[in-house]
């Protein structure tokens, strides 16, 4: 579904990505691993159309979307849960979820009941402001907002950051459940190896803007990957 080929990305004279390629397949979880500052978020922003790339190509469902704006990616079924969650703190939980209506036709502008089945805490907090939620609850809200758009590709940028262990487990279960249905491709950015290893079907490791290791998770050599994650 997603095919990224030889993406280069610059911030001024500084090159953040160097010939990066990866794929994400329906029903599978592709994990992108690496230390802070190696280009993981830049890659996600390039895939989502939020940061222009120079050279290379991003293909989604057979179409070249490299230079389309982010809202066109959303309309084509790509959802992005950014690092730091970026919910609207002054909006209620319900209003935050409804911001996911933007790329949808009017006939689909409703909050699927499934979101409250996946994240029951959100149903009990619909009238509370997003800024009053804990970090873990905000992360569930951010994922729920993305799922409102009915995505076929879900991009998650470090969903475990600053989250308590019990909610990390719940989020991991939801991610695996979504993938196992076979209809959605999931691209997961992580720097915590154990969480990624438990979920990944495929993996790519970034270092200094380049892919230094990639393949099937079953073929992953822990020692080879961990040396690119430790400081």
C-alpha positions in Angstrom: 0.0 0.0 0.0 2.8 2.4 0.9 6.1 2.5 -1.0 8.7 5.0 -0.1 11.7 5.2 -2.5 15.0 7.1 -2.0 13.5 10.1 -0.1 15.9 12.9 0.7 14.9 15.8 3.0 16.7 19.0 3.9 16.3 21.7 6.5 18.2 24.5 4.8 21.7 23.2 4.2 21.3 20.3 6.7 20.3 17.0 5.2 17.9 15.1 7.5 17.1 12.1 5.3 19.5 10.4 2.8 17.9 8.0 0.3 15.4 6.4 2.7 13.2 3.6 1.4 10.6 1.5 3.1 7.2 -0.1 2.6 4.1 -0.7 4.7 1.7 -3.5 3.9 -2.0 -4.0 4.8 -2.4 -6.2 7.9 1.2 -5.6 8.9 3.1 -3.3 11.3 6.3 -1.7 10.1 8.4 -0.3 12.9 10.9 2.5 12.3 13.5 2.4 15.0 16.3 4.8 16.0 17.7 7.2 18.5 16.3 10.7 19.0 17.4 13.0 16.2 18.1 10.4 13.5 15.3 11.5 11.2 12.3 9.3 12.2 9.8 12.1 12.6 11.1 13.9 9.5 10.4 10.7 7.5 6.9 10.5 8.8 6.3 14.2 8.0 7.6 13.6 4.5 5.3 10.6 4.0 2.3 12.6 5.3 3.1 15.6 3.0 3.9 17.9 5.9 7.5 18.4 4.9 8.7 18.7 1.3 11.2 16.1 0.2 13.8 16.5 -2.5 14.1 13.6 -4.9 12.6 10.2 -4.3 9.0 9.2 -4.3 6.1 8.4 -2.0 3.6 6.0 -3.5 0.2 5.3 -1.8 -2.1 2.7 -3.3 -0.3 2.9 -6.6 -0.4 6.7 -6.9 2.4 9.2 -6.5 1.5 11.4 -3.6 5.0 12.8 -3.0 4.1 16.5 -3.6 0.5 16.5 -2.4 -0.4 18.5 0.7 -1.2 16.8 4.0 -4.9 17.2 3.7 -4.9 15.3 0.4 -3.1 12.5 2.2 -5.8 12.5 4.8 -8.5 12.4 2.2 -6.8 9.3 0.6 -6.9 7.4 3.9 -3.7 8.2 5.6 -3.9 9.2 9.3 -1.1 10.6 11.4 -0.8 10.5 15.2 2.1 12.9 15.9 4.7 12.8 18.6 3.5 14.7 21.6 -0.2 13.9 20.6 -1.1 17.5 19.7 -4.7 17.3 20.9 -6.6 20.6 21.4 -6.4 21.2 25.1 -9.4 23.6 25.3 -11.7 21.4 23.2 -13.7 18.6 24.9 -12.9 15.0 24.1 -15.9 14.8 21.8 -14.9 18.0 20.0 -11.3 16.6 19.6 -12.7 13.5 18.0 -14.9 15.5 15.7 -11.9 17.3 14.3 -11.3 14.0 12.5 -14.4 14.7 10.4 -12.4 17.2 8.2 -11.3 14.8 5.4 -14.6 12.8 5.4 -17.7 13.2 3.2 -20.7 14.3 5.1 -22.2 10.9 5.1 -19.3 9.5 7.2 -19.1 12.3 9.7 -19.8 10.4 12.9 -17.7 8.9 15.6 -17.6 5.1 15.2 -18.7 3.1 18.2 -15.6 1.0 17.8 -13.4 3.8 19.1 -15.2 3.6 22.5 -14.8 -0.2 22.4 -11.1 0.2 21.9 -10.7 3.1 24.4 -13.6 2.9 26.9 -12.2 5.7 29.0 -12.9 8.2 26.2 -16.7 7.5 26.3 -16.8 8.4 30.0 -14.9 11.7 29.4 -16.7 13.1 26.3 -17.5 16.3 28.0 -14.1 16.9 29.6 -11.5 19.2 28.1 -8.6 17.5 26.4 -6.1 19.4 28.5 -7.5 17.9 31.7 -6.7 14.3 30.6 -3.6 12.4 31.7 -0.8 11.8 29.2 -2.0 8.2 28.5 -5.6 9.3 28.1 -4.5 12.1 25.7 -2.6 9.5 23.6 -5.7 7.3 23.4 -7.6 10.4 22.3 -5.1 11.2 19.6 -5.3 7.6 18.3 -9.1 7.7 18.5 -9.1 11.0 16.5 -7.0 9.4 13.8 -9.3 6.4 13.6 -12.4 8.7 13.1 -11.0 9.3 9.6 -11.4 5.6 8.8 -7.7 5.3 7.7 -6.2 2.5 5.6 -2.7 3.6 6.7 -2.1 4.7 10.3 1.2 6.4 11.2 2.1 6.5 14.9 5.0 8.6 16.0 6.3 7.3 19.4 3.0 6.6 21.0 4.6 5.2 24.1 6.5 8.5 25.0 5.7 9.6 28.5 3.0 7.0 29.0 2.5 4.7 32.0 3.2 1.0 31.4 -0.4 -0.2 31.8 -1.6 2.1 29.1 1.4 1.2 26.9 0.1 -2.4 27.0 -3.4 -1.3 26.1 -2.2 0.7 23.2 -0.1 -2.2 22.0 -3.1 -4.5 22.1 -5.1 -2.0 20.0 -2.4 -1.6 17.4 -2.1 -5.3 17.0 -5.8 -5.8 16.8 -6.1 -3.1 14.1 -3.4 -4.7 12.0 -4.7 -8.3 12.4 -7.9 -7.3 10.7 -5.9 -7.2 7.5 -7.4 -3.9 6.1 -5.0 -1.3 7.6 -1.2 -0.8 7.2 0.5 0.5 10.3 3.7 2.5 10.4 5.0 2.7 14.0 7.9 4.9 15.0 9.6 3.8 18.2 12.9 4.0 20.1 11.9 1.4 22.7 13.1 -1.9 21.4 11.0 -4.3 23.5 7.7 -2.6 22.5 8.6 -2.5 18.8 9.9 -6.2 18.8 6.6 -7.4 20.3 4.5 -5.7 17.6 6.6 -5.5 14.5 6.1 -7.6 11.3 8.7 -5.6 9.4 11.3 -3.1 10.6 13.7 -0.4 9.5 16.5 1.2 11.6 17.5 4.8 11.0 20.9 6.3 11.9 21.9 9.8 10.8 19.1 10.0 8.3 19.9 6.6 6.6 18.4 3.1 6.8 21.1 1.0 8.3 19.1 -2.2 8.8 15.8 -3.4 7.5 13.8 -6.6 7.0 11.3 -9.0 8.5 11.0 -8.9 12.3 11.5 -12.6 12.5 15.0 -12.1 11.0 15.9 -9.2 13.3 19.2 -9.6 15.3 18.7 -7.9 18.6 22.3 -7.0 19.1 22.6 -5.4 15.7 19.5 -3.2 16.3 20.2 -2.3 19.9 23.6 -0.7 19.1 21.7 1.9 17.1 19.3 2.6 19.9 21.7 3.1 22.8 23.2 6.5 23.5 
